[in-house]
């Protein structure tokens, strides 16, 4: 589904189903090799099935309509979309926070 930027700004200001600070990095897997950069600390808000992230004077969103969960790393979880070589890795400050995010994502 496509949204314009104005619609996304309005939705991003709604009350969140769940929100918290997470460390985030995108890992691209190309022919078995992974290309990745360091983690960035961002504020995330889950509203319906949209996951918004916020930086200073900037925001973006990840549509969660079709994804798979993966959790290989302690205090972390990842989201992989079908047919996409990118893996979205999220790290939290505690295992309890990771569990709360996983429950919220399953409800989305």
N, C-alpha and C positions, 0 to 999 in steps of 0.2 A: 504494500500500500504506500502511496506517495502523499506527502504533506508538504505544504509550503512553509517557509520559515516563520511567517507570522502565526500560523496555526500552531507550530511547534513551540513558539515562545509562550503562547497562551496556555497550552497544555502543561508546559514545564513549570508554570507558576501555580498549578493546582496542588491540592493537598496530596502528599505522596502516600502510597500504600506502605512503602518502607524507604528509608534513606539513611545513609551513613558515609563515612569517609573510607575509601579503599585505595590501595595501590594498584595500578593498572599498567599492563603492557600488552602490546599486540605482537604475537609471534607468527611469522610467515614461514611455512614449511614448503620448501622447493626441492624436489627430488631427494627427499630424505634429509636434507640439511635444513637447519632452522636458522633464520635470520631474525635476530631480536635486539632490541635496545633496552635500556634500563627502565625501571618502574617509574611512574609518575603518580604522585598522590593527588587524587581528585575527589570531589564530592559527587556521589551518585544518588539519584532519586528514581525509584520504580513507581511509575504511574500507569495503571492498567497493564498492558503488555509492552510498554516502552521504558527503556532504561536510559535516563538522561545523565550526562556527566557535565560537571561545571568546572571551569577554570576561571581565573580572574578576567572578567569582561568577555567571556566566551562560553558557549555551551554546545553540546552535540547530543545525538541520541542513537541508540541501538534498538532496532525493532526485534522483538523476541518472539515472533510468530512461529519460526521453525529453527530450533536449536537442539543440540545435545549437550549434556553436562559431562564434565570430566573433572576429577579431583585427585591428582597424583601427588601434589605437594602439600605438606602440612600448612594449616592456616590459609589455604588458597582453594580456589575453584576456577574452572575455565569454561568458556562457552565456545562451541564449535558449530558453525552453520553448514548445512549440507551443500556440497559443491564449492565451498570457499576454502582456499588454502590457509586462511588466517585463523589463529586461535587467540581468543581474548582471555587473558590470564588476569585474575583478580586476587589480591592478597589482602587479608584482614589482620587485625591486631590480636585476634583470639579465635579459637575453634568455635566458640559460642557464636561469635559474629558471623562466621562462615555458615553455621547451621541456620541462623536466622535468615540470611540471604537466600539460602537454598530453599527454605520453606516459602519465602515470599515469591521467588522465581517460579516455583511449581504452581502457586496459586494464580500467577499472571496469565 
